[in-house]
Amino acid sequence: MYALVEIKGKQYKALEGAQLTVDRFDKEPGDVLEFESVLMISDGDATEVGNPYVKGAKVTAVVNEQVKGKKITILKFKRRKGYRKKQGHRQKYSVLTVQDIQAK
């Protein structure tokens, strides 16, 4: 069984026991999160698509850890003007483990 779930404006495919790397939540490792914004549920035979969400469906996940992504370097440059600007960024993520997917 799997579900398509919307978390912070992005869509993820959630399988039971799978790990999802999503934008950071202000939660401690071990905290339980419940997502009711389930877009679709499929159990192999039957598929239920929501409009926009499936009513009564819920995905439960546990926060494993808080991690930082790969460093991204931003370089701005204008030729013949002496303008150069270098900036870096590391996005913060939460790693979730999907525990349970509940249909109606």
Summary of the structure (lengths in Angstrom):
residues: 104
radius of gyration: 18.8
end to end distance: 13.7
largest distance: 64.0
contacts: 267
relative contact order: 0.30
helix: 0%
strand: 62%
